Amino acid sequence: MNESLEVLLLGPREWRPLFHVRGLWQVEALYWGHYLARFAPLDIWLQTRGLGRSRDDFRFGETPWATGLELLKLAEVGPEDTLYDLGAGRGKMVFLAALASGCRAVGIELLGGYNYVSRRLARWLKIENAVFRDEDFLRTDLSPASVVYLAGTTWSAETRERLGERLDTLSPGCRVLSVSHECKRPRLELVGESQHLFSWGRAKVYRYRVSDWMSP
């Protein structure tokens, strides 16, 4: 019951970041202007036809602005970082990271419709450090990333397993934030875990750092 109330009251939690992170309220206003009349499940279904991927890989869920700020702080993301958001969706975490921390934020997303809108927003608002790529994160070169954000809640078990192999290619020192998915890979050292509020309710976020060694 308490968790349901928290989700219903997400709005007030979002006011603080909207007016404390420069430019974020403009992103939110443009989101409302474009997506207000769109039904997310239908929008996703229309974009996923013919992709040849499991429907379980495209369940809608987003990271609220306030939660995103909490996670960026925990991961100590700064201007010198390059953050990759795997399965970026509408690009909220990408815009937030670019504006709040000054890092280079890269959204990797298969649904081209979302990337098209996000790129237009980035151009209109002149957010040059927010980049959106039409790519499958299971094939993307992750080695340039110093921070990786992934919302495992929204993917199939098979995709989460395949992603683990991609995480093995991350550079030493890279930080990984994994929502609700415990990534048990030889080079991922668990730094901490904490509960946070998302659009679907509370979920555990696992924080890892990539070591420079591989277990036998």
C-alpha positions as CSV (number, residue, x, y, z in Angstrom):
1,M,0.0,0.0,0.0
2,N,2.8,2.5,1.0
3,E,4.7,1.7,-2.2
4,S,1.6,2.3,-4.4
5,L,1.1,5.7,-2.7
6,E,4.7,6.5,-3.4
7,V,4.3,5.8,-7.1
8,L,1.1,7.9,-7.2
9,L,2.9,10.7,-5.5
10,L,5.9,10.7,-7.9
11,G,5.0,14.1,-9.2
12,P,5.9,16.1,-6.1
13,R,9.3,14.3,-5.9
14,E,10.1,15.4,-9.4
15,W,9.6,19.1,-8.8
16,R,12.9,19.6,-7.0
17,P,15.2,18.2,-9.8
18,L,13.1,19.9,-12.5
19,F,13.9,23.3,-11.0
20,H,17.4,22.6,-9.6
21,V,18.9,21.0,-12.7
22,R,19.4,23.7,-15.3
23,G,17.5,23.0,-18.5
24,L,15.7,19.9,-17.2
25,W,12.2,21.6,-17.0
26,Q,12.6,22.3,-20.7
27,V,13.2,18.6,-21.5
28,E,10.1,17.7,-19.4
29,A,7.9,20.3,-21.1
30,L,8.9,19.0,-24.6
31,Y,8.3,15.4,-23.4
32,W,4.8,16.3,-22.4
33,G,4.2,18.1,-25.7
34,H,5.3,15.0,-27.7
35,Y,4.2,12.0,-25.7
36,L,1.1,13.2,-23.9
37,A,-1.3,11.8,-26.5
38,R,0.6,8.6,-27.0
39,F,-0.2,5.3,-25.3
40,A,3.2,3.8,-24.4
41,P,2.4,0.1,-24.8
42,L,0.9,0.7,-28.3
43,D,3.8,3.0,-29.2
44,I,6.3,0.3,-28.3
45,W,4.3,-2.4,-30.1
46,L,4.3,-0.4,-33.3
47,Q,8.0,0.2,-33.2
48,T,9.0,-3.4,-32.3
49,R,7.3,-5.1,-35.3
50,G,9.8,-6.9,-37.4
51,L,12.8,-6.5,-35.0
52,G,13.0,-10.2,-34.3
53,R,13.4,-9.7,-30.5
54,S,11.3,-11.1,-27.7
55,R,8.4,-8.8,-26.6
56,D,9.7,-9.2,-23.1
57,D,12.6,-7.0,-24.1
58,F,10.3,-4.0,-24.5
59,R,8.4,-3.6,-21.3
60,F,7.8,0.1,-20.5
61,G,9.4,1.5,-17.4
62,E,11.3,4.7,-16.6
63,T,13.6,6.1,-14.0
64,P,12.1,9.2,-12.4
65,W,14.3,12.4,-12.4
66,A,14.6,12.3,-8.5
67,T,15.7,8.6,-8.5
68,G,18.2,9.3,-11.4
69,L,19.8,12.0,-9.4
70,E,20.2,9.7,-6.4
71,L,21.9,7.1,-8.6
72,L,24.2,9.6,-10.4
73,K,25.4,10.8,-7.0
74,L,26.0,7.3,-5.7
75,A,28.0,6.5,-8.8
76,E,29.9,9.7,-8.4
77,V,29.3,10.6,-12.1
78,G,31.1,13.8,-13.2
79,P,32.1,15.8,-16.2
80,E,35.0,13.6,-17.1
81,D,32.8,10.5,-17.4
82,T,31.1,8.8,-20.4
83,L,27.8,7.2,-19.3
84,Y,26.1,4.6,-21.5
85,D,22.4,3.9,-20.9
86,L,21.6,0.5,-22.3
87,G,18.0,0.4,-23.6
88,A,17.6,4.2,-23.1
89,G,13.9,4.3,-24.2
90,R,12.7,7.9,-24.3
91,G,16.2,9.1,-23.1
92,K,15.3,10.5,-19.6
93,M,18.4,9.1,-17.9
94,V,20.6,10.4,-20.8
95,F,19.3,13.9,-20.6
96,L,19.5,13.9,-16.8
97,A,23.1,12.7,-16.7
98,A,24.2,15.2,-19.4
99,L,22.5,18.2,-17.7
100,A,23.1,17.3,-14.0
101,S,26.7,16.0,-14.1
102,G,28.1,17.4,-17.4
103,C,29.2,14.0,-18.5
104,R,29.0,12.7,-22.1
105,A,25.8,10.6,-22.0
106,V,25.1,8.0,-24.7
107,G,21.7,6.3,-25.1
108,I,21.7,2.9,-26.8
109,E,18.2,2.1,-28.1
110,L,16.8,-0.2,-30.8
111,L,13.5,1.8,-31.2
112,G,14.4,4.4,-33.7
113,G,11.2,6.5,-33.0
114,Y,12.4,7.3,-29.5
115,N,15.9,8.2,-30.7
116,Y,14.5,10.4,-33.4
117,V,12.5,12.5,-30.9
118,S,15.5,12.5,-28.4
119,R,17.9,13.8,-31.0
120,R,15.5,16.6,-32.0
121,L,15.1,17.6,-28.4
122,A,18.9,17.6,-27.9
123,R,19.3,19.9,-30.9
124,W,16.5,22.3,-29.9
125,L,17.9,22.6,-26.4
126,K,21.5,22.6,-27.6
127,I,22.5,19.7,-25.3
128,E,25.6,18.6,-27.2
129,N,26.8,16.0,-24.6
130,A,23.6,13.9,-25.0
131,V,24.0,11.4,-27.8
132,F,21.4,8.8,-29.0
133,R,22.3,5.8,-31.1
134,D,20.1,3.4,-33.1
135,E,21.9,0.3,-31.8
136,D,21.4,-3.1,-30.2
137,F,23.2,-2.9,-26.8
138,L,24.1,-6.6,-27.3
139,R,26.3,-5.6,-30.2
140,T,27.5,-2.2,-29.0
141,D,31.2,-1.6,-28.2
142,L,31.0,-0.7,-24.4
143,S,34.7,-0.2,-23.9
144,P,34.5,3.7,-24.0
145,A,32.0,3.8,-21.1
146,S,33.2,4.8,-17.6
147,V,29.6,4.3,-16.3
148,V,27.0,1.9,-17.5
149,Y,23.3,2.2,-16.5
150,L,20.9,-0.7,-17.2
151,A,17.3,-1.4,-16.2
152,G,17.3,-5.2,-16.2
153,T,13.6,-5.2,-15.0
154,T,12.5,-4.5,-18.5
155,W,14.3,-7.3,-20.4
156,S,13.9,-11.0,-20.9
157,A,16.0,-13.5,-18.9
158,E,17.8,-14.5,-22.2
159,T,18.8,-10.9,-22.9
160,R,20.1,-10.4,-19.4
161,E,22.2,-13.5,-19.8
162,R,23.6,-12.4,-23.1
163,L,24.3,-8.9,-21.7
164,G,26.5,-10.4,-19.0
165,E,28.9,-11.4,-21.8
166,R,29.0,-7.9,-23.0
167,L,29.7,-6.6,-19.6
168,D,32.9,-8.7,-19.6
169,T,34.3,-6.3,-22.2
170,L,34.0,-3.2,-20.0
171,S,37.2,-1.2,-19.2
172,P,38.7,-1.6,-15.7
173,G,37.3,1.0,-13.2
174,C,34.0,1.3,-15.1
175,R,31.0,1.6,-12.7
176,V,27.8,-0.3,-13.4
177,L,24.4,0.5,-12.1
178,S,22.0,-2.4,-12.6
179,V,18.3,-2.0,-11.7
180,S,16.8,-5.2,-10.1
181,H,19.3,-7.5,-12.0
182,E,22.2,-8.9,-10.0
183,C,25.0,-9.2,-12.5
184,K,27.2,-12.1,-11.4
185,R,30.3,-11.8,-13.6
186,P,33.9,-12.5,-12.7
187,R,35.1,-8.9,-13.2
188,L,32.2,-7.1,-11.5
189,E,32.9,-6.3,-7.9
190,L,29.8,-5.4,-5.9
191,V,30.2,-2.0,-4.3
192,G,26.8,-1.6,-2.8
193,E,23.0,-2.0,-3.2
194,S,20.1,0.2,-2.3
195,Q,16.3,0.5,-2.8
196,H,15.0,3.2,-5.1
197,L,11.6,4.3,-6.5
198,F,10.8,3.7,-10.1
199,S,7.7,4.2,-12.3
200,W,6.6,0.6,-11.5
201,G,7.5,0.7,-7.7
202,R,10.5,0.2,-5.6
203,A,13.4,-1.9,-6.9
204,K,16.9,-2.7,-5.8
205,V,19.9,-1.2,-7.6
206,Y,23.2,-3.0,-7.6
207,R,26.3,-0.9,-7.9
208,Y,29.5,-2.6,-9.3
209,R,33.0,-1.6,-10.3
210,V,34.9,-3.5,-13.0
211,S,38.2,-5.0,-11.8
212,D,41.3,-5.4,-14.0
213,W,41.5,-9.1,-13.4
214,M,39.6,-12.2,-14.5
215,S,38.8,-15.1,-12.2
216,P,40.1,-18.4,-13.4
